[in-house]
Amino acid sequence: MAGLSTLQEIETAIRELRPEEQRELAERLMQQLRQRRPKAPPGTIKAADFYGSGKHIWGDEDAQEYVNRLREDRECP
């Protein structure tokens, strides 16, 4: 494998693994990536923090009826 980059060498070695070994390796790599994921700094606002915060705006309006009305408004004559 002279001249190949380390990544290419690793890919070649992975191709030689059995499918179940490849899956196990992928699971281990994903676990490592999850553990290394940077944490949001304290006080960071996430989109999930807003979940349900605007539902009072819609009142009893049905979401599908709203979409249908928007589509009607955009129809060309």
VOLO-287073 format. One record per atom (N, C-alpha, C): residue number from 1; residue in one letter; x, y, z. Coordinates in nm, 4 decimals, padded with zeros to 6 digits. Atoms other than C-alpha are relative to their C-alpha. Last residue first. Layout:
% residues N
    n  res         u         v         w
  NUM    A         X         Y         Z
...
% end
This chain:
% residues 77
    n  res         u         v         w
   77    P   00.1289  -00.0008   00.0717
   77    P  -05.6157   03.2883  -01.2842
   77    P   00.0084  -00.0666  -00.1358
   76    C  -00.0005  -00.0979   00.1080
   76    C  -05.3043   03.1760  -01.0931
   76    C  -00.1339  -00.0052  -00.0718
   75    E   00.0401   00.0502   00.1319
   75    E  -05.3482   02.9932  -00.7657
   75    E  -00.0045   00.1128  -00.1011
   74    R  -00.1131  -00.0050   00.0945
   74    R  -05.1504   03.1429  -00.4782
   74    R  -00.0377  -00.0473  -00.1385
   73    D  -00.0408  -00.1390   00.0191
   73    D  -05.4513   03.2304  -00.2590
   73    D   00.1104   00.0125  -00.1047
   72    E   00.1036  -00.0653   00.0798
   72    E  -05.5913   02.8808  -00.3075
   72    E   00.0403   00.1437  -00.0302
   71    R  -00.0149   00.0471   00.1383
   71    R  -05.2628   02.7321  -00.1863
   71    R  -00.1034   00.0652  -00.0911
   70    L  -00.1193  -00.0634   00.0566
   70    L  -05.2718   02.9443   00.1261
   70    L   00.0185  -00.0400  -00.1459
   69    R   00.0328  -00.1402   00.0245
   69    R  -05.6292   02.8342   00.1950
   69    R   00.1187   00.0737  -00.0613
   68    N   00.0873  -00.0051   00.1177
   68    N  -05.5341   02.4665   00.1560
   68    N  -00.0339   00.1443  -00.0372
   67    V  -00.0841   00.0250   00.1175
   67    V  -05.2452   02.5128   00.3986
   67    V  -00.0832   00.0082  -00.1268
   66    Y  -00.0866  -00.1158   00.0169
   66    Y  -05.4749   02.6711   00.6578
   66    Y   00.0859  -00.0155  -00.1259
   65    E   00.0856  -00.1055   00.0568
   65    E  -05.7344   02.3981   00.6120
   65    E   00.0820   00.1260  -00.0268
   64    Q   00.0225   00.0328   00.1402
   64    Q  -05.4618   02.1384   00.6661
   64    Q  -00.0884   00.1044  -00.0674
   63    A  -00.1218  -00.0227   00.0781
   63    A  -05.3450   02.3056   00.9865
   63    A  -00.0223  -00.0281  -00.1486
   62    D  -00.0578   00.1267   00.0427
   62    D  -05.6949   02.3250   01.1348
   62    D   00.1194   00.0274  -00.0925
   61    E  -00.0138   00.0205   00.1439
   61    E  -05.7688   02.6572   01.3011
   61    E   00.0725  -00.1309  -00.0303
   60    D   00.0589   00.1287   00.0376
   60    D  -05.8784   02.6302   01.6640
   60    D   00.0170  -00.0308  -00.1486
   59    G   00.1332   00.0244  -00.0551
   59    G  -05.6485   02.9035   01.7915
   59    G  -00.0484  -00.1383  -00.0387
   58    W   00.0837   00.0703   00.0963
   58    W  -05.3571   02.9500   01.5562
   58    W  -00.1408  -00.0234   00.0510
   57    I   00.0207  -00.0860   00.1166
   57    I  -05.1785   03.2155   01.7618
   57    I  -00.0997  -00.0634  -00.0966
   56    H   00.1138  -00.0871  -00.0297
   56    H  -05.2219   03.0137   02.0841
   56    H  -00.0335   00.0910  -00.1189
   55    K   00.1246   00.0676   00.0320
   55    K  -04.9965   02.7455   01.9331
   55    K  -00.1218   00.0872   00.0291
   54    G   00.0879  -00.0846   00.0807
   54    G  -04.7017   02.9806   01.9224
   54    G  -00.1363  -00.0599  -00.0260
   53    S   00.0151  -00.1341  -00.0548
   53    S  -04.4892   02.8429   02.2078
   53    S  -00.0955   00.0887  -00.0797
   52    G   00.1337  -00.0264  -00.0534
   52    G  -04.5490   02.4798   02.1201
   52    G  -00.0239   00.1416   00.0463
   51    Y   00.1051   00.0951   00.0361
   51    Y  -04.1804   02.4005   02.0752
   51    Y  -00.1307   00.0346   00.0704
   50    F   00.1171  -00.0732   00.0483
   50    F  -03.9763   02.7172   02.1276
   50    F  -00.1174  -00.0907  -00.0319
   49    D   00.0505  -00.0835  -00.1100
   49    D  -03.7088   02.5569   02.3454
   49    D  -00.1278   00.0729  -00.0395
   48    A   00.0935   00.0809  -00.0791
   48    A  -03.6687   02.2885   02.0753
   48    A  -00.0584   00.0804   00.1165
   47    A   00.1302  -00.0047   00.0665
   47    A  -03.5113   02.5544   01.8523
   47    A  -00.1042  -00.0765   00.0805
   46    K   00.0170   00.1028   00.1015
   46    K  -03.2270   02.5814   02.1035
   46    K  -00.1389   00.0131  -00.0607
   45    I   00.1404   00.0286   00.0283
   45    I  -03.1257   02.8906   02.2974
   45    I  -00.0065  -00.1012  -00.1134
   44    T   00.0307   00.0097   00.1422
   44    T  -02.7728   02.8880   02.4352
   44    T  -00.1464  -00.0368  -00.0185
   43    G   00.0819  -00.1131   00.0422
   43    G  -02.7569   03.0009   02.7987
   43    G  -00.0348  -00.0026  -00.1477
   42    P   00.1130  -00.0302  -00.0875
   42    P  -02.4680   02.7702   02.8830
   42    P  -00.0755   00.1234  -00.0501
   41    P  -00.0357  -00.0807  -00.1163
   41    P  -02.2513   02.6922   02.5812
   41    P  -00.1226   00.0293   00.0856
   40    A   00.0377  -00.1400   00.0197
   40    A  -02.3756   02.4115   02.3578
   40    A   00.0395   00.0786   00.1248
   39    K   00.1204  -00.0400  -00.0721
   39    K  -02.1834   02.0895   02.4092
   39    K  -00.0269   00.1478  -00.0268
   38    P  -00.0128  -00.1124  -00.0935
   38    P  -01.9323   01.9849   02.1495
   38    P  -00.1346   00.0343   00.0619
   37    R   00.0799  -00.1121   00.0487
   37    R  -01.9893   01.6402   02.0034
   37    R   00.0089   00.1144   00.1004
   36    R  -00.0857  -00.1150   00.0283
   36    R  -01.7003   01.4215   02.1231
   36    R  -00.0780   00.1230  -00.0441
   35    Q  -00.0650  -00.0412  -00.1245
   35    Q  -01.9238   01.1618   02.2909
   35    Q   00.0847   00.1250  -00.0200
   34    R   00.1031  -00.0562  -00.0899
   34    R  -02.1504   01.1404   01.9863
   34    R   00.0630   00.0527   00.1284
   33    L   00.0372  -00.1319   00.0505
   33    L  -01.8471   01.0970   01.7600
   33    L  -00.1044   00.0656   00.0890
   32    Q  -00.1101  -00.0926  -00.0280
   32    Q  -01.7141   00.8121   01.9739
   32    Q  -00.0342   00.1409  -00.0457
   31    Q   00.0001  -00.0234  -00.1448
   31    Q  -02.0524   00.6367   01.9660
   31    Q   00.1108   00.0990   00.0373
   30    M   00.1105  -00.0927  -00.0278
   30    M  -02.0688   00.6813   01.5883
   30    M  -00.0064   00.0318   00.1495
   29    L  -00.0382  -00.1333   00.0467
   29    L  -01.7246   00.5238   01.5521
   29    L  -00.1083   00.1023   00.0307
   28    R  -00.1020  -00.0526  -00.0916
   28    R  -01.8231   00.2265   01.7694
   28    R   00.0424   00.1416  -00.0399
   27    E   00.0657  -00.0331  -00.1270
   27    E  -02.1424   00.1714   01.5710
   27    E   00.0986   00.0606   00.0997
   26    A   00.0796  -00.1212   00.0227
   26    A  -01.9519   00.1896   01.2403
   26    A  -00.0693   00.0441   00.1288
   25    L  -00.0932  -00.1122   00.0097
   25    L  -01.6970  -00.0631   01.3680
   25    L  -00.0754   00.1316  -00.0172
   24    E  -00.0508  -00.0234  -00.1355
   24    E  -01.9732  -00.3013   01.4745
   24    E   00.0965   00.1188   00.0014
   23    R   00.1078  -00.0638  -00.0779
   23    R  -02.1410  -00.2644   01.1353
   23    R   00.0461   00.0339   00.1407
   22    Q   00.0137  -00.1363   00.0507
   22    Q  -01.8117  -00.3357   00.9545
   22    Q  -00.1087   00.0754   00.0781
   21    E  -00.1120  -00.0751  -00.0575
   21    E  -01.7556  -00.6407   01.1759
   21    E  -00.0041   00.1458  -00.0456
   20    E   00.0334  -00.0234  -00.1413
   20    E  -02.1050  -00.7686   01.0876
   20    E   00.1124   00.0757   00.0716
   19    P   00.1051  -00.1022  -00.0168
   19    P  -02.0297  -00.7164   00.7174
   19    P  -00.0340   00.0283   00.1463
   18    R   00.1321   00.0583   00.0254
   18    R  -01.7023  -00.9163   00.7383
   18    R  -00.1054   00.1087   00.0248
   17    L   00.0747   00.0499  -00.1155
   17    L  -01.3899  -00.7021   00.7264
   17    L  -00.1306  -00.0640  -00.0447
   16    E  -00.0361   00.1403  -00.0216
   16    E  -01.1759  -00.6727   00.4107
   16    E  -00.0727  -00.0611   00.1202
   15    R   00.0636   00.0808   00.1055
   15    R  -01.3493  -00.3508   00.3049
   15    R   00.0276  -00.1492   00.0191
   14    I   00.1414   00.0154  -00.0353
   14    I  -01.2446  -00.2012   00.6390
   14    I  -00.0722  -00.0868  -00.1026
   13    A   00.0086   00.0990  -00.1072
   13    A  -00.8754  -00.2640   00.5652
   13    A  -00.1466  -00.0255   00.0379
   12    T  -00.0331   00.1305   00.0594
   12    T  -00.9028  -00.0808   00.2332
   12    T  -00.0139  -00.1100   00.1044
   11    E   00.1143   00.0407   00.0823
   11    E  -01.0790   00.2107   00.4017
   11    E   00.0235  -00.1374  -00.0625
   10    I   00.1061   00.0412  -00.0918
   10    I  -00.8051   00.2261   00.6660
   10    I  -00.1215  -00.0482  -00.0782
    9    E  -00.0420   00.1285  -00.0572
    9    E  -00.5350   00.2336   00.4015
    9    E  -00.1073  -00.0541   00.0934
    8    Q   00.0191   00.1009   00.1048
    8    Q  -00.7197   00.5085   00.2149
    8    Q   00.0386  -00.1394   00.0507
    7    L   00.1440   00.0206   00.0148
    7    L  -00.7423   00.7114   00.5349
    7    L  -00.0289  -00.1067  -00.1054
    6    T   00.0449   00.0794  -00.1138
    6    T  -00.3701   00.6642   00.6021
    6    T  -00.1489  -00.0303  -00.0125
    5    S   00.0157  -00.0762  -00.1241
    5    S  -00.2891   00.7952   00.2568
    5    S  -00.0496  -00.0935   00.1098
    4    L   00.1389  -00.0265  -00.0361
    4    L  -00.1684   00.5545  -00.0055
    4    L  -00.0062   00.0804   00.1289
    3    G   00.0526  -00.1177   00.0668
    3    G   00.1842   00.5856  -00.1432
    3    G  -00.1447   00.0325   00.0345
    2    A  -00.0895  -00.1145   00.0018
    2    A   00.2915   00.2326  -00.0534
    2    A  -00.0644   00.1148  -00.0769
    1    M   00.0814  -00.1200   00.0000
    1    M   00.0000   00.0000   00.0000
    1    M   00.0855   00.1260   00.0000
% end
